[in-house]
Amino acid sequence: MKTVWLGVVTAASFALTACAEQKATIEQKQQTTTQQIELKIGDQKGNMRAQLEASKLLDGIDYKISWYEFPAAAPVAEALNVEGIDIGYLGDAPFIFANANGGHAKAIAVNRYDPYAVALLVPKDSPIQSVQDLKGKTVTANKGSIGQLITLRALERAGMNAQDVSFKFLPPADGKLAVANGSVDVWAVWDPYTAYAEVIDGFRIIENGRGLYSGFTFLAGTEKALSNPEKRRAIQDFVYRLEQSQTWVNANYQSFGQELARITGIPEEPATLAFKRKNATWTAITDDVVKTSQDTADFYAKHQLLNQKIDVSGLFDRDFKTKNTEQ
């Protein structure tokens, strides 16, 4: 009888040991898998990174993030196109422009914000007071950017046309320098550049983006990243955290300005102003986003910035969720 009992105990021990070893092997494989996940994320002037780090909402993630900072949307779009990054942050207009010209990224979430600071700026001593004064002037913006978009729409709203101004396509820093030295008349740009120019340089806004621009910025991903199940899981987790961090920033913009200044080198006052007036919210891609994007694509086609009309419906992956749109 003792022998039988010993046999049972021994068998049970072997079974428990085998289960423990199997569990350890599974956990080790899972740990190895998650350690291999790396998200390469393209940001603009610390927008996403700054708020995620300030809110500490990246604490405890089980994947690696490598940040790549860009001065504007065009290089983000290019990095997505060559798969140098997995996901990136860029305005809806440059996203559409890039995809109509050979890009393959898909928008997965949208940041909705007050477009006031997407603006036309001039030095404080400029004689230009309004859009009506732009006839014969030169405007600097990135080609296909939200700056070019609001310039064209502002001209149209004022009863003017694109031929009434000349465009000089420059990245933001070069554009500001060109306006400051007088070689260009107007700078079409967005925050935090707008806030810096207002607070530090005394530039004036002669037209803001309200009624001219959607206020949409996309988080977009490459087809390669979005087709990888493990990366897709990590990206969905990142979207949730990004949404939470935006809520935190809206409630704590003052302390966040300090963090943004630390990360980007932008002085605290304009950094704080930029996020205070943004009042942004992250949501999933919804019907109104697709419709507005189609309107933008049609507008660009009308102005011959696109070779032909495009259907934007294929540029979105609508399976990614946010807490806002799940409620």
Disulfide bonds with the S-S distance in Angstrom:
none
